[in-house]
Amino acid sequence: MFFLGTYAIIPVTVTVLLLLVMIPLISLEKRSSISIRQRWIIGTTILVGSAICSYFLYQYTKDGLKKHFFNNGEIVCNYKKENIIIQKEDHYMLKDGYFIKDGAAIDIDNCKNLKNK
């Protein structure tokens, strides 16, 4: 899926990579000048930092999508296994993170900008 939900993958990927790096580092304790406690503190800091950066990147993208909608830009959303083009001039409303029209509510997390590049 290529929509906003992909930002949830970032902390998971960092966690897996961190664990793959931390396990060999812990086993090499005698040869290293960094203690296990310091390694875990560094690893936890990286993990928490990754989660915070991922959250802010997600919010930044979501805010950009809302701004694009209010500027009457085209947005593509995945709704019931179909891609739907959404525009403000097509009488869609944005309320509480959902695009609403004719009783259908489409979650903003399933959408992305359609920009001409």
N, C-alpha and C positions, 0 to 999 in steps of 0.2 A: 504494500500500500504506500502510495507516495504523498499522502496528505499530512495534516498536522500531527497525527499519531506517531509519525516516524521519529519525533524528538524524544519519545520514551525509550527508544533504542540506545541512545547515547549513554545514559548511566549504566545500562545493562552491559554494553560493550566494554566500557571502562572497568566495570566490576570484574568481568571475566578476565580481561587483560591484566588487571591488578593482581588477581589471584594467581594467574599463571606466572607472574613475575615474583610475587611474594613467597610462594612455596619454595622455589630453589634458594632464594635469599635467606630464608629461615634456616634451611639445612646447612648453609655455609657460615654459620654463626662464628665458629672458631677462627676463621680466616678474615673476618671483617671487623672493622673498628666501630661499626654501628650496632647497637644492641637491638634485641628483638622488640623491645618496647618502643624504641625510636622508629623502627621499621613499621610497626603497626600504626603509630601516630602519623607518620608520613603517608601511609596507605589510606588511612581513614580520612585524612585531610584531602587527599586527591579525590577520593570517592565522593565526599560531601561537596567539594568544590565542583566536581563534574555534575552532580545532581542539581546544584544551585544554578550553574551556567545553563544547563539544559532547560530548566524551568523558565529562566528569563528569556532564553532564545525562543522557546515555545510561546510565551506571552507576547514578545516582540512581533513574532510572525502573525499571531492571532490579531493583535492590534492593527498591524499593517493590512490584514485581510478586511477588517471592519472599515478602515479608512478607505480602502479601495472600493468597497461596496457603497459607502456614502458618497464617493466621487463618481458614482454610476459606472464603475468598472465592471467587466465581466468576470464572473467567478464560476468555476466548475465544481460541482459537488457530487459525491457518490451517494445515491439514494436508492435503496432496494435494488442493488446490483446494476444500476443504470447511472450514467453521468448526465447531470442536468446543468444547464447554463442558467445562472441566476444573475439578475440585474435589478437595481432599484426601480428602474422605469417599468419593469414587468410586474410591479405592484407587490414585490416581496417586502416583508418587514423583518427587521432584526430585533429579536427580543430574547434576552437572557441566553445568548450564545446559540440561538436557533434562527434560521431563516424560515419564515412562516408565510404560507400562501394557500388559500383554499383548504384549510384544515390539515395540511401537511407541514410537519416541522422537521427541518433538516439541520442536523447538528453541525456547527461551524467547524468542528474537528475533522469532518469528512470533506472539507473544501480546500481549494487553493486558487490563487490568482490566475487569470488567463490574460497575460500581458502580451502585447505585440512587441517582439524584440527585433 
